[in-house]
Amino acid sequence: MGKARDYYQSVSSYLGTNGQSVVNNTIYSEGIDELIQPFFNTTSPCANFPNTENILLVMKTGATEAFDKVPTQLLTAMQCLPDFLIFSDMEQQIGSYHIYDALADFDKTTLEKHSDFELYRQQQDCPVSQKSCNSVHEDRQKAWNLDRYKFIPMMEKTWKMRPGRDWYVFAEADTYVFWSNLVYWLRHKSPISHHDKVYLGSRSFIGGTPFAHGGSGYVLSGALLEHLIEHHPVVVEHYNKKGMHECCGDLMLAQALDEYEHVKIRQTWPMFNGEKPSTLPYGPGHWCEPIFTMHHVNAEEISTTWLYEKTRISNEPILIRDLYEGLVAPKMVEMRQDWDNLSDDVCYVNPDPEAQKAAEGYQRDRQKKPGELNSVEKEAWKSWENCAKVCAHGDNEKSNDLSEVSLAKKRNRECFQYRWNKEVCCVSKSFKLGEPKEKSDKTKDRWMSGWYLKGINDWIQATGECKEPRWVTPEQP
């Protein structure tokens, strides 16, 4: 894993006679020239891809989204997997790749009559492309109602179609998997065995029940999946009926594993992650940790991250820090208008009772007590310019001061960025890029976001290099 790659030192050797094997790396830019190669060798897209023998990807999608999300997955990492399964709520074909209907064996009367399956019936009756029909019948709630029924039948079909694998990796069509990290960890760094009953992921809770968040991806050991399906033949029918009373399929999977196998999720966050490069909360706890998955990545983000992986100069495990340095740092500026950088750790709201009432609940809940506010914080809600002063207030540390006291203060910084909108100023204990917002004609309603770049760069300098990847040990349930 240690040697740096240098495929393109002599680019001309790749050009050949037609000049088509090497193309410009479109994410290459000033500032990251030491991190990625300026060219991409298109003839060897799977160079250095890990050996995934006995590790199977199972991807879940829906007919309403499959042709928007799955093709880019097939063009990037999935082209390097020797085998995988794709399940949906309708049987479809994308090129040479088959998508299986996870609900094909569901009770026919339920499929034909129950309101949760209205979208399923609409899809079957659509005589043209699903996208054309969905433009008329589009209803996200219908897709959500249908999605929860796929999880448990998908487990049964996966085992029957591809039994005997060591590990089963489950992901959504908008999940990005860092295969080099995940495979290396499972085989060399993980303290767990595929011979044991193991359920790994990023833990969420609903009604006090812990479960692996589906969009963040999760992993089942072969031993667990085999025992669930082979020894409990009633599990699918049981949870097909239970689905009518539950909100989410990933929750029901956790319930089934607990009920029939007495196995609970082992928290492996932030390596299994529900964020993506533009929304990851960079900073303490999200820096030297390797990353296995990201969620809510669109087709362009999948392609960009794949290109980053393929043209990295380093061959070391990809850390969260690496994503920041390669994909986010070049885009960090002092301020962006009509932008939400997702700051929400501490908020300063207009103290007027009506303004307090109009603020979002989390904004009211995350205020400091009036007696704890300094002079800058008291005025922060009044304008974005005032809000911008919060993170810089009291920062007397010089960037070139490397004394232990100064470095400790820089490492312990708790304010990196701000966001102002509708007389509410919020700041963040981490730094994130965020997303654009629609422009408003009213100054008070515009979204203004800024980053305290000195504080960010001081923290990075004081934190220093990641001497070793901080592999997370899965928590005991």
One Martini backbone bead per residue (centre of mass of N, CA, C, O) as a GRO file, in nm:
protein
  477
    1MET     BB    1   0.051   0.067  -0.005
    2GLY     BB    2   0.318   0.274  -0.010
    3LYS     BB    3   0.368   0.338  -0.300
    4ALA     BB    4   0.412   0.567  -0.526
    5ARG     BB    5   0.267   0.686  -0.804
    6ASP     BB    6   0.412   0.726  -1.163
    7TYR     BB    7   0.273   0.703  -1.459
    8TYR     BB    8   0.325   1.022  -1.590
    9GLN     BB    9   0.624   1.103  -1.632
   10SER     BB   10   0.580   0.970  -1.931
   11VAL     BB   11   0.332   1.048  -2.132
   12SER     BB   12   0.418   0.959  -2.423
   13SER     BB   13   0.399   0.644  -2.369
   14TYR     BB   14   0.066   0.663  -2.383
   15LEU     BB   15  -0.023   0.783  -2.662
   16GLY     BB   16   0.077   0.667  -2.911
   17THR     BB   17  -0.082   0.693  -3.225
   18ASN     BB   18  -0.381   0.827  -3.130
   19GLY     BB   19  -0.394   0.985  -2.848
   20GLN     BB   20  -0.626   0.821  -2.639
   21SER     BB   21  -0.502   0.713  -2.345
   22VAL     BB   22  -0.464   1.023  -2.266
   23VAL     BB   23  -0.603   1.258  -2.036
   24ASN     BB   24  -0.714   1.518  -1.894
   25ASN     BB   25  -0.735   1.629  -1.567
   26THR     BB   26  -1.013   1.807  -1.455
   27ILE     BB   27  -0.910   1.828  -1.132
   28TYR     BB   28  -0.668   1.972  -1.203
   29SER     BB   29  -0.482   2.208  -0.992
   30GLU     BB   30  -0.385   2.458  -0.828
   31GLY     BB   31  -0.257   2.313  -0.513
   32ILE     BB   32  -0.278   1.980  -0.623
   33ASP     BB   33  -0.013   1.882  -0.783
   34GLU     BB   34   0.091   1.679  -0.538
   35LEU     BB   35  -0.176   1.475  -0.545
   36ILE     BB   36  -0.220   1.478  -0.863
   37GLN     BB   37  -0.250   1.398  -1.181
   38PRO     BB   38  -0.271   1.556  -1.503
   39PHE     BB   39  -0.340   1.254  -1.591
   40PHE     BB   40  -0.541   0.994  -1.765
   41ASN     BB   41  -0.546   0.646  -1.796
   42THR     BB   42  -0.794   0.491  -1.992
   43THR     BB   43  -0.674   0.187  -2.031
   44SER     BB   44  -0.644   0.163  -1.683
   45PRO     BB   45  -0.895   0.183  -1.461
   46CYS     BB   46  -0.802  -0.090  -1.274
   47ALA     BB   47  -0.559   0.005  -1.154
   48ASN     BB   48  -0.517  -0.099  -0.825
   49PHE     BB   49  -0.744  -0.271  -0.782
   50PRO     BB   50  -0.881  -0.467  -0.571
   51ASN     BB   51  -0.928  -0.780  -0.443
   52THR     BB   52  -1.280  -0.908  -0.431
   53GLU     BB   53  -1.272  -1.180  -0.333
   54ASN     BB   54  -1.553  -1.266  -0.149
   55ILE     BB   55  -1.676  -0.976  -0.230
   56LEU     BB   56  -2.007  -0.837  -0.232
   57LEU     BB   57  -2.206  -0.637  -0.423
   58VAL     BB   58  -2.517  -0.469  -0.315
   59MET     BB   59  -2.752  -0.295  -0.504
   60LYS     BB   60  -2.986  -0.031  -0.443
   61THR     BB   61  -3.288   0.061  -0.615
   62GLY     BB   62  -3.502   0.239  -0.853
   63ALA     BB   63  -3.697   0.290  -1.126
   64THR     BB   64  -3.696   0.614  -1.090
   65GLU     BB   65  -3.343   0.612  -1.080
   66ALA     BB   66  -3.155   0.411  -1.233
   67PHE     BB   67  -3.083   0.586  -1.504
   68ASP     BB   68  -2.940   0.817  -1.327
   69LYS     BB   69  -2.730   0.640  -1.128
   70VAL     BB   70  -2.605   0.364  -1.232
   71PRO     BB   71  -2.421   0.419  -1.484
   72THR     BB   72  -2.186   0.559  -1.329
   73GLN     BB   73  -2.115   0.315  -1.161
   74LEU     BB   74  -2.046   0.130  -1.411
   75LEU     BB   75  -1.812   0.338  -1.516
   76THR     BB   76  -1.654   0.284  -1.262
   77ALA     BB   77  -1.603   0.073  -1.013
   78MET     BB   78  -1.790  -0.164  -1.128
   79GLN     BB   79  -1.595  -0.242  -1.367
   80CYS     BB   80  -1.390  -0.388  -1.138
   81LEU     BB   81  -1.604  -0.593  -1.072
   82PRO     BB   82  -1.665  -0.934  -1.111
   83ASP     BB   83  -1.918  -0.895  -0.908
   84PHE     BB   84  -2.282  -0.833  -0.886
   85LEU     BB   85  -2.581  -0.677  -0.746
   86ILE     BB   86  -2.912  -0.560  -0.860
   87PHE     BB   87  -3.178  -0.391  -0.695
   88SER     BB   88  -3.538  -0.347  -0.718
   89ASP     BB   89  -3.893  -0.260  -0.821
   90MET     BB   90  -3.777  -0.366  -1.106
   91GLU     BB   91  -3.727  -0.508  -1.403
   92GLN     BB   92  -3.408  -0.446  -1.566
   93GLN     BB   93  -3.199  -0.290  -1.831
   94ILE     BB   94  -2.841  -0.201  -1.852
   95GLY     BB   95  -2.745  -0.311  -2.102
   96SER     BB   96  -2.568  -0.589  -1.967
   97TYR     BB   97  -2.735  -0.516  -1.708
   98HIS     BB   98  -2.908  -0.657  -1.438
   99ILE     BB   99  -3.223  -0.595  -1.278
  100TYR     BB  100  -3.374  -0.690  -0.984
  101ASP     BB  101  -3.672  -0.793  -0.835
  102ALA     BB  102  -3.731  -0.790  -0.496
  103LEU     BB  103  -4.073  -0.828  -0.531
  104ALA     BB  104  -4.149  -1.086  -0.705
  105ASP     BB  105  -4.241  -1.278  -0.432
  106PHE     BB  106  -4.468  -1.133  -0.351
  107ASP     BB  107  -4.769  -1.094  -0.259
  108LYS     BB  108  -5.009  -1.052  -0.497
  109THR     BB  109  -5.240  -0.914  -0.347
  110THR     BB  110  -5.072  -0.687  -0.227
  111LEU     BB  111  -4.966  -0.569  -0.494
  112GLU     BB  112  -5.268  -0.513  -0.608
  113LYS     BB  113  -5.397  -0.347  -0.333
  114HIS     BB  114  -5.191  -0.194  -0.186
  115SER     BB  115  -5.090   0.136  -0.139
  116ASP     BB  116  -4.774   0.091  -0.123
  117PHE     BB  117  -4.799  -0.035  -0.445
  118GLU     BB  118  -4.869   0.185  -0.657
  119LEU     BB  119  -4.597   0.227  -0.801
  120TYR     BB  120  -4.555  -0.061  -0.892
  121ARG     BB  121  -4.804  -0.061  -1.082
  122GLN     BB  122  -4.727   0.180  -1.257
  123GLN     BB  123  -4.465   0.058  -1.369
  124GLN     BB  124  -4.596  -0.190  -1.510
  125ASP     BB  125  -4.798   0.006  -1.692
  126CYS     BB  126  -4.569   0.136  -1.838
  127PRO     BB  127  -4.513   0.188  -2.200
  128VAL     BB  128  -4.264   0.353  -2.129
  129SER     BB  129  -4.070   0.536  -1.976
  130GLN     BB  130  -4.031   0.599  -1.646
  131LYS     BB  131  -3.977   0.902  -1.669
  132SER     BB  132  -4.238   0.972  -1.815
  133CYS     BB  133  -4.432   0.868  -1.594
  134ASN     BB  134  -4.308   1.024  -1.348
  135SER     BB  135  -4.384   1.315  -1.446
  136VAL     BB  136  -4.685   1.250  -1.355
  137HIS     BB  137  -4.645   1.049  -1.076
  138GLU     BB  138  -4.474   1.201  -0.894
  139ASP     BB  139  -4.373   1.045  -0.568
  140ARG     BB  140  -4.172   1.015  -0.303
  141GLN     BB  141  -4.354   0.859  -0.105
  142LYS     BB  142  -4.400   0.611  -0.280
  143ALA     BB  143  -4.101   0.526  -0.293
  144TRP     BB  144  -4.069   0.498   0.013
  145ASN     BB  145  -4.288   0.287   0.065
  146LEU     BB  146  -4.146   0.070  -0.122
  147ASP     BB  147  -3.847   0.044  -0.021
  148ARG     BB  148  -3.883  -0.111   0.259
  149TYR     BB  149  -3.947  -0.402   0.113
  150LYS     BB  150  -3.652  -0.488  -0.002
  151PHE     BB  151  -3.446  -0.581   0.214
  152ILE     BB  152  -3.521  -0.877   0.295
  153PRO     BB  153  -3.552  -1.006   0.012
  154MET     BB  154  -3.259  -0.932  -0.068
  155MET     BB  155  -3.123  -1.131   0.122
  156GLU     BB  156  -3.236  -1.392   0.004
  157LYS     BB  157  -3.145  -1.352  -0.292
  158THR     BB  158  -2.846  -1.321  -0.242
  159TRP     BB  159  -2.792  -1.601  -0.119
  160LYS     BB  160  -2.911  -1.772  -0.358
  161MET     BB  161  -2.723  -1.637  -0.587
  162ARG     BB  162  -2.461  -1.570  -0.361
  163PRO     BB  163  -2.313  -1.789  -0.203
  164GLY     BB  164  -2.026  -1.796   0.019
  165ARG     BB  165  -1.939  -1.530   0.112
  166ASP     BB  166  -1.768  -1.334   0.330
  167TRP     BB  167  -1.880  -1.054   0.207
  168TYR     BB  168  -2.149  -0.802   0.229
  169VAL     BB  169  -2.212  -0.516   0.029
  170PHE     BB  170  -2.431  -0.247   0.101
  171ALA     BB  171  -2.587  -0.024  -0.144
  172GLU     BB  172  -2.659   0.258  -0.301
  173ALA     BB  173  -2.681   0.449  -0.592
  174ASP     BB  174  -2.572   0.705  -0.385
  175THR     BB  175  -2.310   0.533  -0.324
  176TYR     BB  176  -1.973   0.549  -0.218
  177VAL     BB  177  -1.694   0.324  -0.270
  178PHE     BB  178  -1.387   0.249  -0.102
  179TRP     BB  179  -1.228  -0.028  -0.185
  180SER     BB  180  -0.937  -0.011  -0.084
  181ASN     BB  181  -1.012   0.036   0.213
  182LEU     BB  182  -1.217  -0.192   0.274
  183VAL     BB  183  -1.046  -0.438   0.193
  184TYR     BB  184  -0.800  -0.383   0.368
  185TRP     BB  185  -0.949  -0.388   0.640
  186LEU     BB  186  -1.086  -0.670   0.628
  187ARG     BB  187  -0.792  -0.823   0.581
  188HIS     BB  188  -0.578  -0.641   0.791
  189LYS     BB  189  -0.735  -0.443   1.031
  190SER     BB  190  -0.954  -0.611   1.129
  191PRO     BB  191  -1.095  -0.772   1.431
  192ILE     BB  192  -1.272  -0.937   1.233
  193SER     BB  193  -1.484  -1.212   1.117
  194HIS     BB  194  -1.660  -1.391   0.871
  195HIS     BB  195  -1.730  -1.632   1.079
  196ASP     BB  196  -1.889  -1.422   1.206
  197LYS     BB  197  -2.148  -1.230   1.337
  198VAL     BB  198  -2.175  -0.943   1.120
  199TYR     BB  199  -2.267  -0.581   1.172
  200LEU     BB  200  -2.200  -0.296   0.970
  201GLY     BB  201  -2.189   0.071   1.037
  202SER     BB  202  -2.397   0.355   1.052
  203ARG     BB  203  -2.548   0.476   1.326
  204SER     BB  204  -2.893   0.471   1.402
  205PHE     BB  205  -3.216   0.606   1.523
  206ILE     BB  206  -3.543   0.450   1.607
  207GLY     BB  207  -3.703   0.431   1.888
  208GLY     BB  208  -3.413   0.315   2.010
  209THR     BB  209  -3.320   0.174   1.745
  210PRO     BB  210  -3.051   0.029   1.609
  211PHE     BB  211  -2.899   0.112   1.283
  212ALA     BB  212  -2.798   0.081   0.956
  213HIS     BB  213  -2.744   0.308   0.732
  214GLY     BB  214  -2.813   0.260   0.406
  215GLY     BB  215  -2.665   0.503   0.255
  216SER     BB  216  -2.378   0.432   0.403
  217GLY     BB  217  -2.366   0.153   0.430
  218TYR     BB  218  -2.319  -0.210   0.466
  219VAL     BB  219  -2.211  -0.511   0.656
  220LEU     BB  220  -2.211  -0.864   0.600
  221SER     BB  221  -2.155  -1.160   0.694
  222GLY     BB  222  -2.176  -1.475   0.577
  223ALA     BB  223  -2.263  -1.608   0.843
  224LEU     BB  224  -2.513  -1.430   0.890
  225LEU     BB  225  -2.669  -1.463   0.625
  226GLU     BB  226  -2.692  -1.767   0.628
  227HIS     BB  227  -2.844  -1.802   0.900
  228LEU     BB  228  -3.090  -1.627   0.840
  229ILE     BB  229  -3.190  -1.793   0.584
  230GLU     BB  230  -3.150  -2.104   0.660
  231HIS     BB  231  -3.288  -2.083   0.974
  232HIS     BB  232  -3.522  -1.848   0.872
  233PRO     BB  233  -3.785  -1.886   0.658
  234VAL     BB  234  -3.989  -1.652   0.793
  235VAL     BB  235  -3.861  -1.365   0.769
  236VAL     BB  236  -3.986  -1.249   0.511
  237GLU     BB  237  -4.288  -1.271   0.573
  238HIS     BB  238  -4.284  -1.121   0.838
  239TYR     BB  239  -4.157  -0.843   0.716
  240ASN     BB  240  -4.364  -0.788   0.500
  241LYS     BB  241  -4.589  -0.729   0.710
  242LYS     BB  242  -4.433  -0.522   0.892
  243GLY     BB  243  -4.393  -0.293   0.677
  244MET     BB  244  -4.682  -0.158   0.726
  245HIS     BB  245  -4.555  -0.045   1.033
  246GLU     BB  246  -4.299   0.080   0.902
  247CYS     BB  247  -4.060   0.311   0.772
  248CYS     BB  248  -3.788   0.118   0.742
  249GLY     BB  249  -3.566  -0.109   0.607
  250ASP     BB  250  -3.309  -0.076   0.785
  251LEU     BB  251  -3.463  -0.119   1.047
  252MET     BB  252  -3.577  -0.406   0.987
  253LEU     BB  253  -3.309  -0.546   0.961
  254ALA     BB  254  -3.221  -0.500   1.254
  255GLN     BB  255  -3.464  -0.647   1.378
  256ALA     BB  256  -3.411  -0.924   1.249
  257LEU     BB  257  -3.120  -0.969   1.360
  258ASP     BB  258  -3.213  -0.955   1.656
  259GLU     BB  259  -3.448  -1.163   1.664
  260TYR     BB  260  -3.289  -1.416   1.508
  261GLU     BB  261  -2.956  -1.348   1.596
  262HIS     BB  262  -2.864  -1.142   1.816
  263VAL     BB  263  -2.781  -0.887   1.628
  264LYS     BB  264  -2.590  -0.592   1.625
  265ILE     BB  265  -2.469  -0.312   1.554
  266ARG     BB  266  -2.141  -0.197   1.456
  267GLN     BB  267  -1.988   0.080   1.500
  268THR     BB  268  -1.809   0.253   1.197
  269TRP     BB  269  -1.783   0.541   1.256
  270PRO     BB  270  -1.669   0.742   0.982
  271MET     BB  271  -1.620   0.528   0.758
  272PHE     BB  272  -1.909   0.511   0.762
  273ASN     BB  273  -2.083   0.751   0.550
  274GLY     BB  274  -2.336   1.022   0.494
  275GLU     BB  275  -2.136   1.186   0.339
  276LYS     BB  276  -1.955   1.432   0.146
  277PRO     BB  277  -1.718   1.645   0.046
  278SER     BB  278  -1.925   1.904   0.085
  279THR     BB  279  -2.037   1.781   0.394
  280LEU     BB  280  -1.806   1.727   0.551
  281PRO     BB  281  -1.675   1.751   0.891
  282TYR     BB  282  -1.402   1.899   0.916
  283GLY     BB  283  -1.186   1.768   1.170
  284PRO     BB  284  -1.243   1.651   1.451
  285GLY     BB  285  -1.298   1.305   1.359
  286HIS     BB  286  -1.237   1.427   1.040
  287TRP     BB  287  -0.919   1.317   0.918
  288CYS     BB  288  -0.742   1.035   0.992
  289GLU     BB  289  -0.976   0.886   0.876
  290PRO     BB  290  -1.088   0.654   0.702
  291ILE     BB  291  -1.289   0.579   0.403
  292PHE     BB  292  -1.572   0.392   0.264
  293THR     BB  293  -1.823   0.600   0.254
  294MET     BB  294  -2.085   0.771   0.065
  295HIS     BB  295  -2.358   1.007   0.040
  296HIS     BB  296  -2.542   1.174  -0.197
  297VAL     BB  297  -2.421   1.106  -0.474
  298ASN     BB  298  -2.383   1.212  -0.774
  299ALA     BB  299  -2.271   1.156  -1.083
  300GLU     BB  300  -2.046   1.372  -1.073
  301GLU     BB  301  -1.928   1.287  -0.793
  302ILE     BB  302  -1.850   1.005  -0.869
  303SER     BB  303  -1.657   1.078  -1.099
  304THR     BB  304  -1.467   1.265  -0.938
  305THR     BB  305  -1.378   1.058  -0.721
  306TRP     BB  306  -1.268   0.848  -0.916
  307LEU     BB  307  -1.055   1.033  -1.045
  308TYR     BB  308  -0.905   1.084  -0.786
  309GLU     BB  309  -0.825   0.794  -0.729
  310LYS     BB  310  -0.679   0.740  -1.016
  311THR     BB  311  -0.473   1.020  -0.969
  312ARG     BB  312  -0.324   0.957  -0.735
  313ILE     BB  313  -0.009   0.951  -0.598
  314SER     BB  314  -0.094   0.804  -0.367
  315ASN     BB  315  -0.120   0.460  -0.201
  316GLU     BB  316  -0.265   0.530   0.035
  317PRO     BB  317  -0.498   0.560   0.234
  318ILE     BB  318  -0.801   0.720   0.241
  319LEU     BB  319  -0.859   1.016   0.386
  320ILE     BB  320  -1.045   1.273   0.483
  321ARG     BB  321  -0.819   1.477   0.437
  322ASP     BB  322  -0.779   1.414   0.132
  323LEU     BB  323  -1.051   1.526   0.037
  324TYR     BB  324  -0.998   1.810   0.119
  325GLU     BB  325  -0.729   1.866  -0.036
  326GLY     BB  326  -0.840   1.767  -0.330
  327LEU     BB  327  -1.170   1.885  -0.334
  328VAL     BB  328  -1.191   2.157  -0.134
  329ALA     BB  329  -0.960   2.363  -0.073
  330PRO     BB  330  -0.965   2.514  -0.362
  331LYS     BB  331  -1.276   2.634  -0.272
  332MET     BB  332  -1.179   2.810  -0.047
  333VAL     BB  333  -1.320   3.101   0.105
  334GLU     BB  334  -1.426   3.371   0.278
  335MET     BB  335  -1.692   3.417   0.077
  336ARG     BB  336  -2.049   3.343   0.014
  337GLN     BB  337  -2.316   3.392  -0.180
  338ASP     BB  338  -2.577   3.203  -0.181
  339TRP     BB  339  -2.491   3.017   0.083
  340ASP     BB  340  -2.453   2.684   0.248
  341ASN     BB  341  -2.221   2.562   0.506
  342LEU     BB  342  -2.373   2.416   0.761
  343SER     BB  343  -2.394   2.590   1.001
  344ASP     BB  344  -2.503   2.454   1.357
  345ASP     BB  345  -2.378   2.457   1.658
  346VAL     BB  346  -2.399   2.779   1.692
  347CYS     BB  347  -2.647   3.030   1.784
  348TYR     BB  348  -2.767   3.365   1.680
  349VAL     BB  349  -3.053   3.535   1.798
  350ASN     BB  350  -3.288   3.739   1.799
  351PRO     BB  351  -3.429   3.837   2.109
  352ASP     BB  352  -3.687   3.870   1.997
  353PRO     BB  353  -3.970   3.693   2.040
  354GLU     BB  354  -4.054   3.672   1.739
  355ALA     BB  355  -3.778   3.574   1.634
  356GLN     BB  356  -3.762   3.323   1.808
  357LYS     BB  357  -4.021   3.192   1.693
  358ALA     BB  358  -3.917   3.193   1.381
  359ALA     BB  359  -3.712   3.010   1.444
  360GLU     BB  360  -3.554   2.739   1.446
  361GLY     BB  361  -3.530   2.496   1.674
  362TYR     BB  362  -3.218   2.449   1.664
  363GLN     BB  363  -3.145   2.749   1.698
  364ARG     BB  364  -3.262   2.785   1.981
  365ASP     BB  365  -3.111   2.535   2.118
  366ARG     BB  366  -2.804   2.664   2.020
  367GLN     BB  367  -2.787   2.870   2.235
  368LYS     BB  368  -2.666   3.088   2.435
  369LYS     BB  369  -2.649   3.230   2.716
  370PRO     BB  370  -2.661   3.557   2.780
  371GLY     BB  371  -2.415   3.545   2.998
  372GLU     BB  372  -2.209   3.404   2.766
  373LEU     BB  373  -2.183   3.657   2.598
  374ASN     BB  374  -2.011   3.841   2.400
  375SER     BB  375  -1.987   4.131   2.226
  376VAL     BB  376  -2.001   3.991   1.944
  377GLU     BB  377  -2.237   3.786   1.991
  378LYS     BB  378  -2.464   3.999   2.051
  379GLU     BB  379  -2.432   4.110   1.727
  380ALA     BB  380  -2.439   3.870   1.512
  381TRP     BB  381  -2.749   3.884   1.397
  382LYS     BB  382  -2.754   4.169   1.235
  383SER     BB  383  -2.515   4.052   1.041
  384TRP     BB  384  -2.278   3.913   0.843
  385GLU     BB  385  -2.045   4.087   0.947
  386ASN     BB  386  -2.086   4.014   1.243
  387CYS     BB  387  -2.071   3.707   1.211
  388ALA     BB  388  -1.770   3.702   1.099
  389LYS     BB  389  -1.637   3.779   1.394
  390VAL     BB  390  -1.659   3.532   1.583
  391CYS     BB  391  -1.408   3.347   1.505
  392ALA     BB  392  -1.189   3.591   1.539
  393HIS     BB  393  -1.234   3.631   1.824
  394GLY     BB  394  -0.941   3.632   2.017
  395ASP     BB  395  -0.725   3.590   1.787
  396ASN     BB  396  -0.365   3.592   1.878
  397GLU     BB  397  -0.251   3.388   1.688
  398LYS     BB  398   0.025   3.303   1.518
  399SER     BB  399   0.099   3.113   1.249
  400ASN     BB  400   0.428   3.100   1.331
  401ASP     BB  401   0.347   2.982   1.607
  402LEU     BB  402   0.513   2.680   1.761
  403SER     BB  403   0.423   2.665   2.029
  404GLU     BB  404   0.260   2.473   2.250
  405VAL     BB  405   0.045   2.675   2.333
  406SER     BB  406  -0.042   2.762   2.048
  407LEU     BB  407  -0.106   2.479   1.931
  408ALA     BB  408  -0.326   2.410   2.136
  409LYS     BB  409  -0.521   2.638   2.056
  410LYS     BB  410  -0.552   2.552   1.758
  411ARG     BB  411  -0.658   2.259   1.817
  412ASN     BB  412  -0.908   2.388   2.010
  413ARG     BB  413  -1.077   2.492   1.807
  414GLU     BB  414  -1.453   2.599   1.767
  415CYS     BB  415  -1.421   2.809   1.506
  416PHE     BB  416  -1.458   2.820   1.130
  417GLN     BB  417  -1.762   2.917   1.066
  418TYR     BB  418  -2.038   3.080   0.883
  419ARG     BB  419  -2.402   3.169   0.901
  420TRP     BB  420  -2.645   3.388   0.730
  421ASN     BB  421  -3.009   3.418   0.812
  422LYS     BB  422  -3.265   3.587   0.920
  423GLU     BB  423  -3.113   3.684   1.182
  424VAL     BB  424  -2.908   3.428   1.174
  425CYS     BB  425  -2.626   3.302   1.353
  426CYS     BB  426  -2.395   3.045   1.254
  427VAL     BB  427  -2.163   2.810   1.382
  428SER     BB  428  -1.860   2.597   1.351
  429LYS     BB  429  -1.652   2.307   1.455
  430SER     BB  430  -1.631   2.286   1.147
  431PHE     BB  431  -1.548   2.224   0.797
  432LYS     BB  432  -1.748   2.325   0.511
  433LEU     BB  433  -1.883   2.380   0.206
  434GLY     BB  434  -2.162   2.294   0.068
  435GLU     BB  435  -2.439   2.497  -0.076
  436PRO     BB  436  -2.651   2.635  -0.275
  437LYS     BB  437  -2.868   2.927  -0.297
  438GLU     BB  438  -3.128   3.107  -0.347
  439LYS     BB  439  -3.187   3.412  -0.445
  440SER     BB  440  -3.261   3.717  -0.274
  441ASP     BB  441  -3.396   4.042  -0.261
  442LYS     BB  442  -3.358   4.016   0.041
  443THR     BB  443  -3.112   4.068   0.256
  444LYS     BB  444  -3.216   3.897   0.504
  445ASP     BB  445  -3.269   3.627   0.310
  446ARG     BB  446  -2.987   3.582   0.255
  447TRP     BB  447  -2.722   3.369   0.195
  448MET     BB  448  -2.436   3.369   0.419
  449SER     BB  449  -2.094   3.258   0.378
  450GLY     BB  450  -1.807   3.166   0.590
  451TRP     BB  451  -1.440   3.153   0.636
  452TYR     BB  452  -1.179   3.092   0.870
  453LEU     BB  453  -0.884   3.042   0.731
  454LYS     BB  454  -0.681   3.079   0.955
  455GLY     BB  455  -0.804   2.872   1.151
  456ILE     BB  456  -0.789   2.631   0.962
  457ASN     BB  457  -0.479   2.640   0.901
  458ASP     BB  458  -0.389   2.628   1.194
  459TRP     BB  459  -0.512   2.354   1.260
  460ILE     BB  460  -0.362   2.190   1.047
  461GLN     BB  461  -0.077   2.260   1.146
  462ALA     BB  462  -0.115   2.163   1.447
  463THR     BB  463  -0.196   1.866   1.379
  464GLY     BB  464  -0.064   1.756   1.137
  465GLU     BB  465   0.031   1.465   1.049
  466CYS     BB  466  -0.071   1.146   0.952
  467LYS     BB  467   0.104   0.883   1.057
  468GLU     BB  468  -0.170   0.719   1.089
  469PRO     BB  469  -0.431   0.553   1.040
  470ARG     BB  470  -0.763   0.579   1.195
  471TRP     BB  471  -0.879   0.301   1.273
  472VAL     BB  472  -1.189   0.174   1.342
  473THR     BB  473  -1.334   0.014   1.605
  474PRO     BB  474  -1.585  -0.174   1.645
  475GLU     BB  475  -1.844  -0.158   1.831
  476GLN     BB  476  -1.999  -0.278   2.087
  477PRO     BB  477  -2.342  -0.345   2.146
   0.00000   0.00000   0.00000
